[in-house]
Structure formats: C-alpha cells, structure tokens
Amino acid sequence: MSRQYHYRWQWRLRSSADALWPLVADTNRFNMDVGLPALDPEADTGTLLNARRHLSFSKLGVTVEWIEEPFEWVEPHSFGVVRQYSRGPIEEMRVRARLDPLDDGGTNLTYEVWATPRNVIGLLAIPFQIGMLSARSFSAVFRRYDDQASAVSSTAGLSSRVGRIKFIPGGERRLEAAAAELLSQGVPAQIATAIADIVRRADDMTASQLRPYELADIWGLPRRSVLEACLVATRLGLLEFEWHLLCPLCRGAKARTTSLAGIEPQVHCETCNIDFEVNFDRAVEITFHPNPSIRNIVIGEFCIAGPRVTPHVVAQQLVAAGEKRQLRIDLEEG
C-alpha cells in the first residue's frame, strides 16, 4: 500500500540537550519504557550487509520481523533509523529525533515517525497504535526523562529510574538484614545506604547491570570504596556479580561469565563482525545485580544498536557511494 502516515511531535523541555541525550538516545531503555516487547534473541543471526540486522518481536500473538539499517546519529543533536518489515502490518518505518537548544538553556525535542502500512490491518492499526497510544507513551516518557535530567543531582536522577519492583517472597526482609550487615562489616553508612536503595528502588534494566565505578562517580564517592562495598555485599547475599567481556570497538558486552575461569581467550562480536583477543585490563568488566533471593531480574534486549549502545561514538552515518555529507560535531578537547 502506498499511503504513508507521518507523525510529528514536539516537547519544550527544561533540560539541556547534553543532559537529555543519554536518556533520549538510549533506545534500548526507551523502547522498554514505552511498552514495546523485548526482541526475540533467536531472530538476530548477526550482521547483514552494511551492519543491517534481522530482528523480530511478538505482540498480542502477532510476529513482526524487519531488517534494521544502522542507526544514524550526531551527539547530542539527532538520531534516526529505518526499518524494512518482512512480516506484520507495516511495510516500512522511519524514526527521527532532533534536540534543538533553546535560549533559556532548555531543549526543543522533535520526534517524528513515518509509517507505511502493508495491508488493511496496518492501515487501521497505525493511526491507533502510533497516532494515539504511542503518542501518549512518548510524551509521558520524555517528560519523565526531563525530570531525571534536570534533577538537582545525578544521584536523584538515577534513583528515579523506578519501575515495578518484584521482590521474591521474603526478599525485602533479606534486603534489610543484608543492608544492616553491611554496616557491621565496616562499610561506610553513605555507601551502604546507597547500595541498598538502588537494589530497593531501581528498575530492572538499571539493577541488572550495576557498574561500581559508574555508581561511585554518580554518588560522588571513592571508586575503590564502592567496589569493595559491592564485593562485601556479594558475600552477604545482597548482590551477585558477572564478568563481561567487552568488544574493543563497540564496547558492548559480548560474553558473560560468573567466574574468571569461564573467560575465553578469544571472543566474536556479531555487531562489529570481528574476533578479538581478551585483554583483561581493557576488555573485562565486573558488574553487579541483586541476588535472586531478593529480586529475580529477567531483562531482555529492546534495541540492538542504538546510539547509547556505543556511547563513545559521537557520530555515525550511513552514506551511499559517491554521496557527500557535512556534519557539525561537538568534540571535547583531545
């Protein structure tokens, strides 16, 4: 069907584009927050031509499959993606977001969707799902991101990433006991309270991958002290840890293991289509998550290759042969 729907929404937000970018451009979290289902891990067979991906999910018994082109972005100004569908009521969808600074320090956020229906179902579903339901979800989520980004401190912003917390029966009691035991083990009260609070309040996506150095920087506390406290928390049954093997190019976790003995000397990255040797200093990261006896976290992937999957990459473009393109890129010194 040739008809194409185009939706364009704008929000005037208080926060700067720099503050909003880590939230708005985190498409993995955004897709989860607006209620999209997790991707089917069996559908992603690796990169296709020019880093395209074959992806799918199921919603209300309907399987939707598509080929996703690489995301394009320029941090912190804009990002977008094109999806060509092979199954489902939509034939093609394009998404583009733009963050324009305002004179008062805020940001004008423009979010656009172009959707082409495949059949009569798509002709009826697009105005209802995207034009009505998604529009309300987008507005609520972006307003919440604005609140987080404009929080007085980064700690407040992180703590506000709350969701439906599912404690195991007796989990809250075990959490309180472990938090008290942290103090008796000599962990500073400020760190013990912060760790217990993140386990108690953070949504599943945040709690599933707690990086001690990142937490320390957010909390304004010594990195070594936070790492040591997290290790103590594992002995007390509050946290568990994993070793992640990071690709040197995209910096994504390409393998996970609960012990150093499980680290393979060579790992393959599907995103970059490379094999790399594991360098412990550069490619191995320890992360923590709540002990399953307190919270059982099951989290899937909602977006494979959005801008925040590789936060060290400030710009990515898909350029046709012979095409010329000029970009304005803001780079830090060095």
Phi and psi in degrees as a GROMACS rama.xvg file:
@    title "Ramachandran Plot"
@    xaxis  label "Phi"
@    yaxis  label "Psi"
@TYPE xy
-89.0032  -17.9823  SER-2
-65.7771  138.299  ARG-3
-123.988  130.618  GLN-4
-91.7898  139.235  TYR-5
-129.111  123.959  HIS-6
-119.627  137.156  TYR-7
-136.643  119.774  ARG-8
-121.194  149.031  TRP-9
-133.407  141.476  GLN-10
-132.101  132.513  TRP-11
-93.5571  110.173  ARG-12
-109.523  153.095  LEU-13
-75.2555  -32.0689  ARG-14
-80.1626  158.28  SER-15
-74.2628  161.854  SER-16
-62.1144  -39.0733  ALA-17
-61.3309  -39.0316  ASP-18
-74.7911  -33.2902  ALA-19
-78.6357  -31.7112  LEU-20
-52.5083  -48.7049  TRP-21
-59.9197  -22.4305  PRO-22
-92.7523  -51.2068  LEU-23
-65.5005  -38.3019  VAL-24
-86.0087  -0.734733  ALA-25
-83.2145  80.8474  ASP-26
-68.297  -24.1124  THR-27
-63.6422  -49.5313  ASN-28
-69.2583  -41.661  ARG-29
-58.5386  -46.0438  PHE-30
-61.1281  -38.0322  ASN-31
-66.5339  -44.2195  MET-32
-65.0342  -31.5302  ASP-33
-88.9087  2.18705  VAL-34
95.2433  12.9801  GLY-35
-73.6362  147.962  LEU-36
-73.5958  160.309  PRO-37
-67.6579  151.949  ALA-38
-69.7657  149.921  LEU-39
-77.1247  113.042  ASP-40
-64.5462  -22.3638  PRO-41
-74.6676  -21.1851  GLU-42
-76.5662  -28.8393  ALA-43
-82.5963  101.955  ASP-44
-96.6556  14.5093  THR-45
107.787  -179.776  GLY-46
-75.0358  142.084  THR-47
-100.369  -161.711  LEU-48
-57.3577  133.03  LEU-49
55.2332  41.5912  ASN-50
64.0047  20.6509  ALA-51
-71.4186  155.71  ARG-52
-128.301  143.191  ARG-53
-95.4389  116.4  HIS-54
-131.712  161.631  LEU-55
-161.062  160.102  SER-56
-149.668  168.266  PHE-57
-121.516  136.024  SER-58
-141.343  127.02  LYS-59
54.3961  37.2339  LEU-60
80.8348  0.713894  GLY-61
-104.642  124.827  VAL-62
-89.4405  129.58  THR-63
-117.368  125.229  VAL-64
-123.556  147.337  GLU-65
-157.54  160.96  TRP-66
-102.182  122.607  ILE-67
-104.37  124.569  GLU-68
-73.1458  159.652  GLU-69
-59.0798  140.017  PRO-70
-60.9762  146.029  PHE-71
-113.701  138.601  GLU-72
-158.275  158.787  TRP-73
-136.35  111.332  VAL-74
-76.3826  135.643  GLU-75
-103.401  39.998  PRO-76
-100.653  -41.7106  HIS-77
-162.726  157.79  SER-78
-155.531  160.64  PHE-79
-166.967  168.238  GLY-80
-155.841  154.444  VAL-81
-122.703  134.534  VAL-82
-124.764  127.875  ARG-83
-105.208  116.25  GLN-84
-92.0194  139.805  TYR-85
-108.681  -19.7977  SER-86
-139.734  145.7  ARG-87
112.503  178.724  GLY-88
-82.0216  -4.16973  PRO-89
-113.032  142.271  ILE-90
-94.5124  -42.3909  GLU-91
-150.929  147.493  GLU-92
-141.397  136.189  MET-93
-121.464  138.725  ARG-94
-127.656  137.093  VAL-95
-143.997  134.045  ARG-96
-123.035  141.439  ALA-97
-135.997  134.486  ARG-98
-115.836  111.774  LEU-99
-109.545  122.718  ASP-100
-64.2668  145.278  PRO-101
-107.836  158.59  LEU-102
-62.5086  -26.1366  ASP-103
-87.3825  7.52531  ASP-104
94.5844  -8.2728  GLY-105
-85.3981  -165.079  GLY-106
-140.348  139.116  THR-107
-96.3793  110.278  ASN-108
-96.8779  121.951  LEU-109
-112.39  127.097  THR-110
-126.057  124.731  TYR-111
-125.23  145.146  GLU-112
-134.01  129.999  VAL-113
-112.706  124.999  TRP-114
-133.656  129.054  ALA-115
-109.813  119.907  THR-116
-72.2281  148.781  PRO-117
-89.2784  -32.0005  ARG-118
-151.074  -172.25  ASN-119
-63.2401  -35.9655  VAL-120
-60.0694  -44.9168  ILE-121
-63.9244  -36.7436  GLY-122
-60.7116  -34.1171  LEU-123
-88.4548  -34.5338  LEU-124
-76.4969  -36.4296  ALA-125
-60.3257  -49.6995  ILE-126
-61.668  -34.2505  PRO-127
-77.7532  -50.2361  PHE-128
-72.6948  -48.9948  GLN-129
-86.7563  -48.4182  ILE-130
-68.3495  -26.7592  GLY-131
-114.394  -64.0971  MET-132
-65.6215  -50.8807  LEU-133
-64.5124  -36.4686  SER-134
-58.8403  -43.08  ALA-135
-67.0587  -41.251  ARG-136
-64.6896  -44.0322  SER-137
-57.2491  -47.3039  PHE-138
-62.1335  -45.6372  SER-139
-63.0491  -42.8418  ALA-140
-69.1279  -44.5127  VAL-141
-65.5758  -35.9891  PHE-142
-65.1483  -38.8032  ARG-143
-67.0186  -39.9088  ARG-144
-61.2707  -38.0345  TYR-145
-63.3117  -41.3479  ASP-146
-61.9511  -41.8677  ASP-147
-65.5532  -45.3538  GLN-148
-67.4857  -30.8988  ALA-149
-96.8303  9.48019  SER-150
-59.5797  152.014  ALA-151
-57.3336  -36.7525  VAL-152
-135.67  158.955  SER-153
-63.3503  -30.2693  SER-154
-61.8761  -42.9073  THR-155
-62.8289  -39.8726  ALA-156
-63.7493  -42.2649  GLY-157
-66.5487  -43.1603  LEU-158
-66.8525  -21.8917  SER-159
-81.633  -1.87056  SER-160
-80.4276  67.9248  ARG-161
-101.648  155.684  VAL-162
-147.061  -158.862  GLY-163
-80.294  100.69  ARG-164
-82.1918  124.214  ILE-165
-110.583  100.581  LYS-166
-84.3883  143.456  PHE-167
-65.0443  147.426  ILE-168
-51.0648  123.894  PRO-169
84.8795  -1.10724  GLY-170
-65.9953  -40.0808  GLY-171
-64.3448  -38.2655  GLU-172
-65.3355  -41.7712  ARG-173
-66.6634  -34.257  ARG-174
-62.3024  -47.5017  LEU-175
-63.6217  -39.6422  GLU-176
-65.6605  -42.9956  ALA-177
-66.6675  -37.8955  ALA-178
-63.3407  -40.8735  ALA-179
-66.2637  -37.0184  ALA-180
-68.0499  -30.9611  GLU-181
-56.5633  -43.9487  LEU-182
-64.2112  -40.6006  LEU-183
-68.9496  -19.9302  SER-184
-87.0379  4.01037  GLN-185
92.2201  6.12159  GLY-186
-71.3631  130.131  VAL-187
-53.3265  141.458  PRO-188
-57.3712  -38.6513  ALA-189
-63.7291  -40.1942  GLN-190
-72.6967  -44.0583  ILE-191
-59.8972  -42.4871  ALA-192
-65.4473  -40.9183  THR-193
-65.566  -42.2216  ALA-194
-64.9162  -45.7484  ILE-195
-62.461  -37.3943  ALA-196
-67.5351  -38.6006  ASP-197
-69.2468  -36.0938  ILE-198
-68.5152  -36.3492  VAL-199
-74.9951  -34.3792  ARG-200
-117.94  -27.9048  ARG-201
-67.4028  145.256  ALA-202
-68.2069  169.977  ASP-203
-60.1819  -39.597  ASP-204
-65.6463  -39.9261  MET-205
-69.3039  -46.837  THR-206
-69.7666  -21.0019  ALA-207
-73.574  -15.9753  SER-208
-147.872  81.5147  GLN-209
-92.8802  114.677  LEU-210
-96.2058  117.106  ARG-211
-60.3706  -39.8436  PRO-212
-69.6897  -37.605  TYR-213
-63.8882  -44.0125  GLU-214
-61.2528  -43.1774  LEU-215
-59.6504  -43.0229  ALA-216
-65.2993  -40.1327  ASP-217
-66.0817  -41.6325  ILE-218
-80.6832  -11.6337  TRP-219
70.3189  36.0912  GLY-220
-120.418  160.071  LEU-221
-60.77  132.529  PRO-222
-59.9414  -47.1219  ARG-223
-62.2695  -37.7609  ARG-224
-66.3914  -40.6425  SER-225
-67.7809  -42.0659  VAL-226
-60.3129  -46.8515  LEU-227
-62.229  -38.3991  GLU-228
-65.5376  -38.8919  ALA-229
-64.2473  -39.2606  CYS-230
-66.1033  -40.0777  LEU-231
-61.4319  -40.2555  VAL-232
-63.0754  -28.7248  ALA-233
-69.6568  -36.4859  THR-234
-68.5045  -25.8705  ARG-235
-92.7561  1.27922  LEU-236
80.3539  17.1905  GLY-237
-90.0513  -40.2579  LEU-238
-126.196  163.386  LEU-239
-129.067  161.622  GLU-240
-129.129  160.323  PHE-241
-135.263  152.479  GLU-242
-99.4315  125.989  TRP-243
-107.083  134.997  HIS-244
-100.02  116.231  LEU-245
-98.9381  136.051  LEU-246
-68.7622  134.64  CYS-247
-68.5802  -16.7426  PRO-248
-94.3899  -60.0386  LEU-249
-88.765  -13.0942  CYS-250
66.2022  16.0258  ARG-251
-81.6918  153.86  GLY-252
-78.6652  114.536  ALA-253
-102.352  -9.19526  LYS-254
-157.227  150.953  ALA-255
-134.987  142.2  ARG-256
-150.046  151.457  THR-257
-91.8996  -2.61476  THR-258
-144.056  151.053  SER-259
-62.863  -28.7945  LEU-260
-64.5735  -21.185  ALA-261
-86.5285  1.18879  GLY-262
-77.127  120.759  ILE-263
-81.8809  144.998  GLU-264
-69.3258  -22.0863  PRO-265
-136.649  136.69  GLN-266
-131.199  147.214  VAL-267
-105.215  133.526  HIS-268
-103.456  115.082  CYS-269
-67.409  -36.0111  GLU-270
-63.7068  -46.5751  THR-271
-92.8497  -10.6879  CYS-272
56.7812  48.4988  ASN-273
-134.87  155.352  ILE-274
-101.968  140.433  ASP-275
-139.071  148.007  PHE-276
-79.4326  139.803  GLU-277
-80.2579  116.131  VAL-278
-103.856  115.656  ASN-279
-59.6543  -41.3382  PHE-280
-67.1801  -31.5706  ASP-281
-108.582  -22.7661  ARG-282
-120.338  1.6369  ALA-283
-118.634  128.338  VAL-284
-129.362  139.595  GLU-285
-99.3575  131.833  ILE-286
-129.246  159.323  THR-287
-123.403  159.084  PHE-288
-151.479  160.316  HIS-289
-59.8849  144.372  PRO-290
-61.9187  135.037  ASN-291
-59.1929  -18.4705  PRO-292
-74.1474  -10.0984  SER-293
-108.67  -54.3969  ILE-294
-136.443  128.847  ARG-295
-99.7944  103.907  ASN-296
-98.2244  123.688  ILE-297
-123.226  111.544  VAL-298
-130.4  133.687  ILE-299
-104.12  -173.921  GLY-300
-98.0719  136.454  GLU-301
-111.645  -15.0374  PHE-302
-156.32  134.179  CYS-303
-86.1858  -41.0428  ILE-304
-141.581  44.3181  ALA-305
-73.4256  175.677  GLY-306
-58.3797  -32.402  PRO-307
-87.7916  -1.05893  ARG-308
-68.017  -32.3401  VAL-309
-124.841  73.5147  THR-310
-65.9331  -14.8344  PRO-311
-80.8779  -9.57817  HIS-312
-95.1677  115.12  VAL-313
-88.1647  -16.0962  VAL-314
-152.694  140.486  ALA-315
-145.182  132.537  GLN-316
-135.479  146.448  GLN-317
-104.28  106.651  LEU-318
-114.575  127.706  VAL-319
-72.5278  158.519  ALA-320
-57.711  128.644  ALA-321
82.9365  -6.64948  GLY-322
-79.6565  145.675  GLU-323
-117.264  141.5  LYS-324
-147.594  136.535  ARG-325
-109.662  136.751  GLN-326
-125.301  145.495  LEU-327
-102.096  112.337  ARG-328
-119.133  129.012  ILE-329
-93.9608  115.541  ASP-330
-117.214  140.807  LEU-331
-70.0791  157.347  GLU-332
-58.2061  131.905  GLU-333
